[in-house]
Amino acid sequence: MNLKDLVFKTRSYRRFEEAYRIESKTLEEFIELARMSSSGGNRQPLKFLIYTSPEDCEKVFPYLAWAGYLHDWPGPEKGERPSAYIIILGDSSVTEAFGIDHGIAAQSIMLGASEAGLGGCMIQSIKREELRNEIQLPDQYEILLVLALGKPVEKVVIDEIKGNDVKYWRDAGMVHHVPKRNLKDIILKL
Amino acid sequence: MNLKDLVFKTRSYRRFEEAYRIESKTLEEFIELARMSSSGGNRQPLKFLIYTSPEDCEKVFPYLAWAGYLHDWPGPEKGERPSAYIIILGDSSVTEAFGIDHGIAAQSIMLGASEAGLGGCMIQSIKREELRNEIQLPDQYEILLVLALGKPVEKVVIDEIKGNDVKYWRDAGMVHHVPKRNLKDIILKL
């Protein structure tokens, strides 16, 4: 698949076939992509936690906020929850400044997931202290981002933006609509 | 090309065949990849500036710092400088919090460049105020990242890290060596 098709296919998915299991080895292959991606000053301060078993995934789920614009949807119900998570950590023993390393890494991972027929969502709205306690994370590590992964069961379509309204929404058929700005509006001419 | 090969090929390049010209249309195709990548809360606050002519590229070059670990190398000499730049801006009229959007976008763009046989470098070490003055950038925009692009003329190899020494270096044959941490060392087991 060429990169354009892969990027277009890599939407944010929030509903999954929860029973579908993903092996740790598969996640390690995605993290290998992150490992080989750019890092500010080549410092490579990121660490990765992998969760694949139903029990482990249940531990992570309660600390995540889902789809801020869908006010009457508390997140995926049982049966449609992620089958796996990657938690991206910043290792403060390396640096305190993680910059955009986790953005670069996350994009490599999500593209990898997409190529493997999976999908997911980068989640930044995390109850960080509660999750830290739950997983007994040493102080040295900062929780930067959670990647929720699974076999998507929802349809996501891109709409042309109307005005400045960036809020995604769901239609009656549970299709998830995401308004995107036009290319001509994001390329600035000075 | 599969994603793994593409990611592995997407190294940070700092020496280019400067005479090789890149069309604006090509850069727009890369920005299209960024446009279709994730954005925190789907806010899409990024804007992009494109520089492709030799004159325009000469304007941008003096405000960039190159390869922090190569202390006796001030950056690419004439003839080996980038043929194009994309400046990624944060539009503060959309939000003041750009999060990791520019990391995600930059990775999509650099992978696109790589697929097109080009290469480059994400540069965060920028004389931001001087560059702002040079390009007469309105206050509304924040300079987040400069992507230097071109046809690479240098060889970059990945080495296994020795101890914790992340500093890249150049050998006598001008091959650029980049130490990367091992996969087993970045996947944390709690």
Interface residues (C-beta under 8 A of the other chain):
Chain A: N2 L3 K4 L6 V7 F8 T10 S12 E28 E29 I31 E32 L33 R35 M36 S37 S38 G40 G41 N42 R43 Q44 L46 K47 F48 L49 I50 G68 Y69 L89 V94 G99 I100 D101 H102 G103 I104 A106 Q107 S108 M110 L111 G112 E115 M122 Q124 I135 Q136 L137 Y141 L145 I158 N164 V166 K167 Y168 V178 P179 K180 R181 L183 I186 I187 L188 L190
Chain B: N2 L3 K4 L6 V7 F8 T10 S12 E28 E29 I31 E32 L33 R35 M36 S37 S38 G40 G41 N42 R43 Q44 L46 K47 F48 L49 I50 G68 Y69 L89 V94 G99 I100 D101 H102 G103 I104 A106 Q107 S108 M110 L111 G112 E115 M122 Q124 I135 Q136 L137 Y141 L145 I158 N164 V166 K167 Y168 V178 P179 K180 R181 L183 I186 I187 L188 L190
